[in-house]
């Protein structure tokens, strides 16, 4: 019995002793910090066309400066589901330049009325190094913003396969 007692004590004490580490020697070489992993590129523009009670095209296009477009077709578009598409970087630059031209950052955050069956456009513009600005537009849309929405539709609807006359 005494033998089992000492065996049990020894088996419990052995792992505790094994975890002790030998003292470390001081490093004599200079270390350099590891470079931080690059940040994930953020989108510069997100354009969402919301559904309506009719057959309105509904999709979201998340656009990056390099021309990559993360597209999600939801309703009444030929291209349904999530896809990665591409735009020329010059087109992306033109989309941002047009937002700057109409002073997108100076627009109100919401243009809406009381009609519940209208589609809306939700636009988020976030040029590199500038603050993000988002606008929800369904009714009472100022002329310059409606022009920008039409401009975006003309550039992005073809990616979704939407006929420009729809």
N, C-alpha and C positions, 0 to 999 in steps of 0.2 A: 504494500500500500504506500509506504514511504517512497519507494522507487517511482511510482506513478505520480506522486505529488511533485517530486523534483523534476521529472520529465515534463510535466505540465508547466512548471515555473520556467524551466529552461526554454521550452518551445515558445513561450510568450515573450521572454526577454531577448531571444535571438533576433527577431525582426527589428526590435527597437535599437539594438546595437548596430545592426547592419545599415541603418539610415544615417549614422554619423558620417560626416564627410571629412576628408583630410583637409587641413587648412590650405587655402589657395595661395599661390605665389602671386605677388603683385606683377601686373603686366608692365612691360617696359616699352612696348610699342604703342604708338599713338593710333587710336582708332578714329575712323571717320564715320559720321552718321550715315545710315542707309537712306538713300533718297526716297522721299515719300512717293507712294504709288500715284500715278497720274489720276486726276479727278475724272470721273465719268463726264463726258461731254454733255452739257445741258442743251435742251432745245432752245432755238432762238424764236420760234413761232409755233403756236398750237392753234389750229383752226378746227372748230367743231360746228357741224350743221346738225341741229337737233331734229327729231321727228315731229310730225304734225298729225292731225287726224286724217289726213289724206295720204298722198303718195310722195311726200317730200323726201328727197335724198337725205339720208342720215349717215354721217361718217365723221371720224376724227382723223386729222392729219397732224402728226407731231414732226416738225421740221427742224433739222439740225444744220449748222453752218456749212458742213461738208456736202450737203445735198441729200443726205439720207432722210427718208420720210418713213416714219413708223405709222402705217395706215391701219385703221380699223373700220371696215364697212359694216354698218349695222342694219340699215333698211333701205330698200328701193334704190340700190346701187348694184350694177352688174358685178362688182368685185366685193364680195362679202367676206368677212373675217379679217384676221390680222395678217398683214403683209409688210415686207420691207421693200420700199420703192425708192427711186432716185430722181432727183431734180439736178440740173446743172447748178453748181455753186453760184454762178452768175445770176440765175433766176432767184435763188434764195436772197442774194444781195439786193436784187431789184424789189423783192417783196418787202424787205426791211426798209429800203430807201423810200418806197411809197408810203409806208407807215410813218416814217419821219416827215415826209412831205406834207401829209395831212395833219401833222401834230397829234399822232395817235396817243401819246402820253398825256396830252391835255384833255382828252375826251372823258366824259363821265363814265362811271363803271357800269351803269345800267340804263338802257333805253327800252322801256317796256310799257305796255298799257294793260287793259283789262281783258283782252281777247285771249282765250286759253288754247285755241286750236292753231295758232300761228307757229311756224317753225322759228327757231332763233339761231343766231350765229353767235358763237362764243369765241372770241379772239384773244389770245394771250401773246403779247410781243415782249421778248426779252433779249435785246441785242447784247452782245458780249460787253461787259463792263458797265452796263446801264441797268437801272431798276426795271423790274418786271411790271407790266401794266396789262390788266385784263378788262375786257368790255363784253357785256351781255347785251345783245341787240335783237329785239323782236318787233317793236313798234316805235313810232315817233323817232325814227332814226335820222340824224342829221345827214344832209346831202353828201358831205365829204366822207362820212363813215359808210354810207350806202354805196358810194363809189368804190371805196376800198373793198367792201364785201363783194361787189361785182367783179372787181379786179382779182381777188382771191379765187372766187368761183371759176373765173376764166382760166386760171393757172392750175388749180387743183382738181376741179371736176374731171378733166380728162384723165388724170391718174386713177380716179375711181370708175372710169368708164361711163360717166354721166354725159348724156347728150347735152350740149350747151343750150338747146331750146327748152329743156325741161325746167 
